[in-house]
């Protein structure tokens, strides 16, 4: 059972994976949530698509004065040091992390990712109508109240990981 990890969730401003506009992180050690972090991020490239805004509700007005990704990551990195990362649909979040680091010329770093979407499919199969984050979280006894807020999604992801990873 995975007992030490950091659940992470990114929201993006547009179709570019580098356009992260918010991040939520939940640090779990020995099966207990020990820290949480949330920040808005000034996205790059800096424009919002209608689709993304419709999903998470963020606009340029929310992030125009927000710190850049390197500034935010400097606060996150010490929290997650050497921990594996957990995300729901990890391919998206790991892709965002790689793309935004590359867009700022930050050194490439390999992070170990575990995927609660894949774990939900293995654990619940056809018992669930779908394996979206809120559905999988509910199956694990967690109510996701603010879906697509990066910290709320990271909290739900952590709850799923604690139950089925």
Secondary structure, 3 states (H helix, E strand, C coil): CCCCEEEEEEEECCCCCCCEEEEEEEEEECCEEEEEEEEECCCCCCCCCHHHHHHHCCCHHHHCCCCCHHHHHHHHHHHHCCCEEEECCHHHHHHHHHHHHHHCCCCCCCCCEEEHHHHHHHHHHHHCCCCCHHHHHHHCCCCCCCCCCHHHHHHHHHHHHHHHC
